[in-house]
């Protein structure tokens, strides 16, 4: 199984994140897609790849080309391997690696194509996240559910695991979203294609190190994307 993570200025967390993922077992690998981080994240990722040969691969891109396209490139690299499960996680330590093992187990045990890590399902926790961000996230999730009919407690979550055939069936290059709206579009298109999706609660922690990528541009895209998806534009 392979975890794909896009990075941009994650120097302080990429090391601990990679070690946490690889500590889950010898069958866990990592693909880092770095957008030429000015803080040297890419070089640190390269050093980790040398330290853990065969388990970490680094994709270097020419600049800040976008969260969504970073995942598309990472998925293509993962699909070129023999991985049967592919996960999406942020490298800022906000996604719980222990929850990842539960999500993978549910994927294998059930008839699900995607398992989503949920911040809002019963049993989940949110730690150290400002109330303003929580409010925006909850309102955004409600908006997505209403516009697209996605019956998930956390439809904007970026913490997911996929069966390989799910990603093989999606036309990755046709995905529209460049920012965090990519999380919405990916699960929406999978559900529309008949993929069974479920959620697992986990303890979300706001980043303690580094700078959040959240911006007004991200909010605007998240508002416009459901309209484009619903009305076919």
KAMOPE-V774476 format. One line per field, one symbol per residue. phi: phi as a letter, one per 40 degrees, with the letter a starting at -180 (. if undefined). burial: I if it has 24 or more other C-alpha atoms within 12 Angstrom, else O. A space follows every 10 residues. Layout:
# KAMOPE-V774476
phi=???
burial=???
This chain:
# KAMOPE-V774476
phi=.bcbbcbafb dcbccdcccc ccccicccbb bbbbcfdccg dccccccccc cbcgbbbbbc bcacbhcccc cdcccccccc ccccbbbbac ccgccccccd cccccccccb bccbbbcbcb cdhcbbbgbd ddcccccccc ccccdccbgc cbcbcccbba bbcdcccccc cdcccccbbc cdcccccccc cccgccbbbb caccbcdcbg bcccaccccc ccccddcccc bgb
burial=IIIIIIIIII IIIIIOIIII IIOIOOOIII IIIIIIIOOO IIIIIIOIIO OOOOIIIIII IOOOIIIIII IIIIIIIIIO OOIIIIIIII IIIIIIIIII IIIIOIIOOO OIIIIIIIII IOOOIIOOOO OOOOOOIIOI IIIIIOIIOI IIIIIIIIII IIIIOIIIOI OIOOIIIIII IIIIIIIIII IOOOIIIIII IIIIOIIOOO OOOOOOOIOO IIIIIIOOIO OOO
